[in-house]
Structure formats: structure tokens, C-alpha cells
Amino acid sequence: KQEVTQIPAALSVPEGENLVLNCSFTDSAIYNLQWFRQDPGKGLTSLLLIQSSQREQTSGRLNASLDKSSGRSTLYIAASQPGDSATYLCAVYGNDMRFGAGTRLTVKP
Amino acid sequence: DGGITQSPKYLFRKEGQNVTLSCEQNLNHDAMYWYRQDPGQGLRLIYYSQIVNDFQKGDIAEGYSVSREKKESFPLTVTSAQKNPTAFYLCASSTQLSTEAFFGQGTRLTVV
């Protein structure tokens, strides 16, 4: 069974800092990996989807990388803003969709 | 507007009652999913469906039931057999399994 781990569980940074969130998974036979953002009490908003044949995807200040062989993905956020404060979840697609527990990010003004 | 609609947003259940959470999508997606989220935890898969009239159990299916009679709809029933149903429930859909998923806004269920 696929296990997905996200480190750190929580992160607090000052505004403007660049940061990296980590996601690791135990079974490298995946189709896709997707990063989501979740605000308190809300559903999930898709940030980036990386297909298994890709190594990275970029959207604005966000860059996600995927290394299937090592079972790792990172989400890089450049020049963080208070509006980036949320929980970030990674989902790994194999025969179903499995999630990590998330990283709760706080960006202080 | 295309998307996934979950209703109600908040739901209260008395002990021993069954309740049904609604999930409707107009994205023409074949696959649909139900997840449960507890505070500080990730999403755990309850049930998923690849196609109409077919569904599979996830990791925590006990105490839950689903149906998929229409492509657009995937309702989840929380039965009285579910001992700890208080949680945030999220529905998702995708064109097929293992493709990009889109989520509804969730239903918060509380046992009173």
C-alpha cells in the first residue's frame, strides 16, 4: 500500500522568504503527483499536477519537482506572501489517489 | 459553471441515525471519490467509483455506503454502524482514475 509522508508538518516563515515543502512516497509506480492547497474549513484547490514522465512543473511563484526513482517531490514557493498561508497537501496517483497529512504553512507579515 | 457541488455544508446527526451526503458534478467525469479528513490528518479514502454502477472500497469503508446510479452523482451514506462519524468529508472527481482530480468544498458532519 502506498504511503505518503510530508515534512515538515508545520512551517512558519517571514514574508519574502523562499521555502521548500517535501513529499515522499513508498511506491515509485505512480501515474501522477498533484499538489493542493487547503484553506481552513474549505475544499482542496489544485496547484500543480506533475505527470510521471515529467520532472517539474511551474506556475507563477510555484515550482514542483518529481523524482520517481527516489520517491520524492518538492514544492518550491518563491517570495512567500501572507496570502500563501494554508495547508499544502500532496497526492500520489497509483491505482487510487493517496494523500500525505499536509504541511501547515504560516507566512508572517 | 462547471464543478463539484457538495451539500449540505454543515450536517448534524443524532446517535443511531443514518445521514446522506450529496456530491454532484457537471464535469462529465467518470471517476468519483469520497474522502474523510480529521483534524491534523491527511485525507483517507472511503470509496471510489470508476464508472456508473461500479464502486470500490477504500481504506475506511466500514460504516459507510455509496451508490453510483448516475454519472453526475455519488452520494455517501454514513450509517449508524460508523462509530466516530464526526469529520470533514470531501468529494472529488476526475476524468478517469489517476488523472487530475477536482474537489468540492466539503461537508462537515457533527454527531450531537
Interface residues (C-beta under 8 A of the other chain):
Chain A: V4 Q6 Y31 N32 Q34 F36 G41 K42 G43 L44 T45 S46 L49 L89 A91 Y93 G94 N95 D96 M97 R98 F99 G100 A101 G102
Chain B: Q6 Y33 Y35 G40 Q41 G42 L43 R44 L45 Y48 G58 F88 L90 A92 L97 S98 T99 E100 A101 F102 F103 G104 Q105 G106 R108
